[in-house]
Amino acid sequence: MLRMMNRRPLVWFAASWVAGSAAAAGLGLRGALLAAGAALLLAAASLAGRLATATLAALCLLAFCLAAGQRLWADERNATSLVPLLAAAEASGPGAAFGAEASGTIVSAVEVDGDRAMFRMKADAVHAGGTAQPLKGGGELLLVQLRVKG
């Protein structure tokens, strides 16, 4: 019976990694901590039931915790300074057109595919509704997609 989980340790490790990342993304810090507690109980149960070795159970628990921690760390640092612009766009109503202009520097190659062009831009300021909003922290990296008239 001890071989059940040990036959495919990489599958269990990968599943634990995905579960940790999903728990952090969907549940936030508190939920991820609760899910980590549940993962600890699951690891203990797999040891008690002789479904896995101690090494595999520890590695799966480590994978869960590392993935959750990495996801929470990345989400904490993934912030935008365009929140007021988003609020103004949402206030204009669903489906309403909301115009904005961004000034900055193109930082990638321009890719043209048929009638579409795409590039990355480091925006210094965004102009919307007649007012300019300077962007803090050295600007905002935007992915721009345009339809080219031919």
N, C-alpha and C positions, 0 to 999 in steps of 0.2 A: 504493500500500500504506500510505502514511503516514496515510491517512484512516481506517483501520480503527477505532482508538480515539478519534480526534478527532471522529467523527460524533456521539457521545453522551458528551461530557465530564462532564456532570452525573451520568450513570449510573455512570461509573468513579469519580468523586469519592465518590458515596454508597456504592458498594461498598467503597471503601477505608476509609471512615469506619466502616461496619459491621464490616469485617474487623478493624480496630484495636480497636474496642470488644469484639468477641467474643474476640480474642486475649488482651486484658487480663483479661476476666472468666473465661475458661476456663483460662488458663495461668499467671496471676500475673505478677509483675515479670520474673523470668528468662525465662519463656516469651514474654512480650510483647517483650522485648529481642531474643530470637532471631527471632521473627516479624518484627520491624522490620528486622532484618538481611536476612531473606528478601525483604521488601518492597523494600528497597534494591536487592537483586540483580535482582528482577523489574522494577523501574523502569529499571535500567541495561540489562537485556536488551531491554526495549521500545524504548529509545532506539537500541541497537545494531541491532536488527532493523527500525528505522524504522516501528514500530507506533504511536508517539506522539511528540508534540513534547516538547521539554524542559520547557516550561511545564506541560503536562498531567501529565507524569511527576512533576515536583516537587510539584504541587498534590496529587496522589494520595498521594504519600509523606507530605506534610505532614498530610493528612487522617487517614491511618493513625496517625501519631504523636500528633496532637492528641487523637484519640478514645481511644487507649490511655492516654494520660496523664490525660485527664479521668476515665476509668473507674477507673484505679488511685487517683487522688486522692479520688474520691467513696467508693470502697470502704474506703479507709484511715480516713476520718472517719465511716463508718457503723458505729458500735459500739453495743452494748447493755450495760447493767449487769445484765441479767437472766440472765446465764450460769449462776449457781448454781441459779436456779429451773429453768432448762431441764435441767440435770444431774439435779436431784431428780425432775423429771417423767419423764425417760428411765429413771432407776433404778427407778421404780415398775413398770416392765414395759410391753411393747407392749399397747396397747388398754386399759390400766387407766385409770380415772378419776383425775384429779389436780385437786383443788380449790385455788383461789387467789382472793384478794380484793385489789383494788387501790383505794387511796384517792388522790383527787386532784381535779382540776377539769376539767369538760367545756369544751372549747375550740372546739367547732364546733356547728352546728345539729344537732338530732336529726332524722334522716330516718326516717320510718316508712313501711314498704312492706308492707301486709298484716299478717302476724303477726311481722314483723321490725323491729327498730330498730337504727340504726347511728349512731355518733358518734365523734369523736376526743376523747381524754382525756389530759391531762398528769398522769401518775401521780407522786405523791410517795413512796409506799411500797407494797410488795407484801407481803401476808400469806399465808404458805403453811406448812402443817404446824405451825401453832401459833406460829410465829415471824414477826416483821415484819422485812423487809429494806428499809431506807431506800435510796432511789436516789440515786446521785451525779450531779453535774453538772446540778443543777436539775431532775431528773426524767426521765421517759421518756414519749415520745409514743406512745400506744397507739390502735389502731383497734379499737373495741368493737362487736361484733355480738351482739344479743340476740334471743331468741325471746320474744315478748310473749304471755302467756296472756290469752285474751279471754273 
